[in-house]
Amino acid sequence: MEFEIKEEYIELCKLLKAANLVMSGGEGKEVVAQGLVLVDGELELRKRCKIRPGQTVEFEGEQIRVIQG
């Protein structure tokens, strides 16, 4: 899926919630802390990692390509 942002970046846990992959920001933080999220194919453990256009996030078999809006 593609996810459009208008800002320079979106925090990882907020992206997971906005893309409806988790039910809450707290759940987003938890799945990141558990090591269940990849950013550009690499394990990401920083909950507030800045995701910028052109990056890809993977969680539970779903891929999110972040694009500039």
PLY file of the C-alpha trace (Angstrom):
ply
format ascii 1.0
element vertex 69
property float x
property float y
property float z
element edge 68
property int vertex1
property int vertex2
end_header
0.00 0.00 0.00
1.06 3.59 -0.46
0.71 6.12 2.34
0.87 9.81 1.49
2.29 12.36 3.91
2.32 16.12 3.50
4.98 16.79 6.14
8.71 16.08 5.96
8.29 12.85 7.97
5.92 10.78 10.14
6.92 8.92 13.29
6.91 5.15 12.88
4.35 4.37 15.60
2.01 7.06 14.20
2.37 5.64 10.69
1.36 2.17 11.86
-1.77 3.61 13.47
-2.63 5.93 10.55
-2.30 3.01 8.11
-4.71 0.98 10.30
-2.17 -1.75 11.01
-2.55 -1.28 14.78
-5.50 -0.07 16.84
-3.67 2.58 18.89
-0.44 4.50 19.20
0.39 2.45 22.28
0.02 -0.77 20.31
2.23 0.74 17.60
4.95 1.47 20.16
4.66 -2.06 21.53
5.04 -3.86 18.18
8.08 -1.71 17.37
9.62 -2.48 20.79
9.02 -6.21 20.21
11.05 -6.08 17.00
8.15 -6.81 14.66
8.68 -3.88 12.26
11.14 -3.48 9.40
12.09 -0.17 7.79
13.72 -0.52 4.37
14.32 -4.19 5.15
16.11 -3.51 8.44
14.80 -4.20 11.95
13.74 -0.91 13.59
13.40 -0.60 17.37
13.02 3.19 17.65
9.33 3.95 18.20
9.66 7.54 17.04
11.90 6.78 14.07
11.28 9.42 11.40
9.86 7.80 8.27
10.33 9.93 5.17
8.94 9.71 1.64
10.64 6.93 -0.31
10.96 4.61 2.67
9.14 1.28 3.05
7.78 -0.10 6.32
6.86 -3.77 6.78
4.66 -5.22 9.51
2.75 -8.53 9.60
3.14 -9.13 5.87
1.96 -5.64 4.94
4.22 -3.20 3.13
3.70 0.57 3.34
5.50 2.76 0.82
5.58 6.34 2.11
5.12 8.95 -0.60
5.12 12.75 -0.58
1.68 14.31 -0.84
0 1
1 2
2 3
3 4
4 5
5 6
6 7
7 8
8 9
9 10
10 11
11 12
12 13
13 14
14 15
15 16
16 17
17 18
18 19
19 20
20 21
21 22
22 23
23 24
24 25
25 26
26 27
27 28
28 29
29 30
30 31
31 32
32 33
33 34
34 35
35 36
36 37
37 38
38 39
39 40
40 41
41 42
42 43
43 44
44 45
45 46
46 47
47 48
48 49
49 50
50 51
51 52
52 53
53 54
54 55
55 56
56 57
57 58
58 59
59 60
60 61
61 62
62 63
63 64
64 65
65 66
66 67
67 68
